[in-house]
Amino acid sequence: MLPITPFLTAYLTFVALVLGSFINLAADRLPRGESILWPRSHCRACGRQLNAVDLLPVLGYAVRRGRCATCHSEIGLSAPIIEGVAGLGMAAPVIWLGPWPGALAGLCLVAALGLAVTSLAARRYAADERAG
């Protein structure tokens, strides 16, 4: 079973990176009362639908140099940071505890990250709404 562990670790880390991307989407849309399902992911400045390159966690940000491919508006640095933390939150327990206990612990960490990030986004949105 030892040879499969690096591949399983890489796979689970990628899954966590994708979940980190979803956490970003949820933290952006839920506080504003928008659906997390529709419309497809898009640039908030120009409305362009994101393509496969844009949706690659962390890598898409690096390829686009932190900007929209169309209007060149800046994408916040928090997006790849949250994705990266989610990936590390999965990789570390899997490496430390082994594949299955680590995967469970990693999913719990990623879920906690999601709750924390969306809660903070909701608080910030509510404070901005009260202020102006």
C-alpha positions as CSV (number, residue, x, y, z in Angstrom):
1,M,0.0,0.0,0.0
2,L,3.0,2.3,0.4
3,P,3.5,3.1,-3.3
4,I,0.0,4.5,-3.7
5,T,0.3,6.9,-0.8
6,P,2.1,9.7,-2.8
7,F,-0.6,9.6,-5.5
8,L,-3.4,9.5,-3.0
9,T,-1.9,12.4,-1.2
10,A,-1.5,14.4,-4.4
11,Y,-5.1,13.6,-5.3
12,L,-6.6,14.5,-2.0
13,T,-4.5,17.7,-2.0
14,F,-5.9,18.6,-5.4
15,V,-9.4,18.0,-4.1
16,A,-8.8,20.3,-1.2
17,L,-7.5,23.0,-3.5
18,V,-10.7,22.7,-5.5
19,L,-12.7,22.9,-2.3
20,G,-10.7,26.0,-1.4
21,S,-11.7,27.5,-4.7
22,F,-15.4,26.7,-3.8
23,I,-14.8,28.4,-0.4
24,N,-13.8,31.5,-2.2
25,L,-16.9,31.4,-4.4
26,A,-19.2,30.8,-1.4
27,A,-17.5,33.6,0.7
28,D,-18.0,36.0,-2.2
29,R,-21.6,35.1,-3.1
30,L,-23.4,34.0,0.0
31,P,-23.1,37.3,2.0
32,R,-24.6,39.1,-1.0
33,G,-27.5,36.6,-1.1
34,E,-26.4,35.2,-4.5
35,S,-26.6,31.6,-5.6
36,I,-23.5,29.4,-5.4
37,L,-24.8,27.4,-8.4
38,W,-25.8,30.1,-11.0
39,P,-24.4,32.0,-12.9
40,R,-21.1,30.3,-13.7
41,S,-18.0,31.7,-12.2
42,H,-17.2,35.1,-13.7
43,C,-15.2,38.3,-13.4
44,R,-17.1,40.6,-11.1
45,A,-15.7,43.6,-13.0
46,C,-16.5,42.7,-16.7
47,G,-18.7,39.6,-16.4
48,R,-16.5,37.3,-18.5
49,Q,-17.1,33.6,-17.7
50,L,-14.0,32.0,-16.3
51,N,-12.4,29.3,-18.4
52,A,-10.5,26.1,-17.3
53,V,-7.2,28.0,-16.9
54,D,-8.9,30.6,-14.7
55,L,-10.4,27.9,-12.5
56,L,-7.2,26.0,-11.7
57,P,-6.7,26.6,-8.0
58,V,-3.6,28.7,-7.3
59,L,-2.1,28.0,-10.7
60,G,-4.8,30.0,-12.5
61,Y,-4.0,33.0,-10.4
62,A,-0.3,32.7,-11.2
63,V,-0.9,32.2,-15.0
64,R,-3.1,35.3,-15.1
65,R,-0.7,37.2,-12.8
66,G,-3.6,38.0,-10.4
67,R,-5.7,39.8,-13.0
68,C,-8.7,39.1,-15.2
69,A,-7.7,38.0,-18.7
70,T,-10.1,40.4,-20.3
71,C,-10.4,43.6,-18.3
72,H,-7.2,43.2,-16.3
73,S,-8.9,44.0,-13.0
74,E,-7.1,42.8,-10.0
75,I,-8.0,39.5,-8.3
76,G,-7.5,39.7,-4.6
77,L,-4.5,37.8,-3.1
78,S,-6.8,36.1,-0.7
79,A,-8.1,33.8,-3.4
80,P,-4.9,31.8,-3.9
81,I,-4.1,32.0,-0.2
82,I,-7.3,30.4,0.8
83,E,-6.9,27.7,-1.8
84,G,-3.3,27.1,-0.7
85,V,-4.3,26.9,3.0
86,A,-7.0,24.4,2.0
87,G,-4.5,22.3,0.1
88,L,-2.1,22.3,3.0
89,G,-4.9,21.6,5.4
90,M,-5.4,18.3,3.6
91,A,-1.8,17.4,2.7
92,A,-0.4,17.8,6.2
93,P,-2.8,15.4,8.0
94,V,-2.6,12.9,5.2
95,I,1.2,12.9,5.4
96,W,1.2,12.9,9.2
97,L,-1.6,10.4,9.9
98,G,-1.7,8.3,6.8
99,P,-4.2,8.2,3.9
100,W,-7.6,7.6,5.5
101,P,-7.4,9.1,8.9
102,G,-5.5,12.0,7.4
103,A,-8.2,12.4,4.7
104,L,-10.9,12.6,7.4
105,A,-8.9,15.1,9.4
106,G,-8.1,17.1,6.3
107,L,-11.7,17.3,5.3
108,C,-12.6,18.5,8.8
109,L,-9.9,21.2,8.6
110,V,-11.0,22.3,5.1
111,A,-14.7,22.4,6.3
112,A,-13.6,24.5,9.3
113,L,-11.7,26.9,7.0
114,G,-14.8,27.2,4.8
115,L,-17.0,28.1,7.8
116,A,-14.5,30.6,9.1
117,V,-13.9,32.3,5.7
118,T,-17.6,32.5,4.8
119,S,-18.5,33.8,8.3
120,L,-15.8,36.5,8.2
121,A,-16.9,37.5,4.7
122,A,-20.5,37.7,5.9
123,R,-19.5,39.9,8.9
124,R,-17.4,42.2,6.6
125,Y,-20.3,42.5,4.2
126,A,-22.8,43.3,7.0
127,A,-20.4,45.9,8.4
128,D,-19.9,47.5,5.0
129,E,-23.7,47.6,4.5
130,R,-24.2,49.4,7.8
131,A,-21.4,51.8,7.1
132,G,-22.7,53.0,3.8
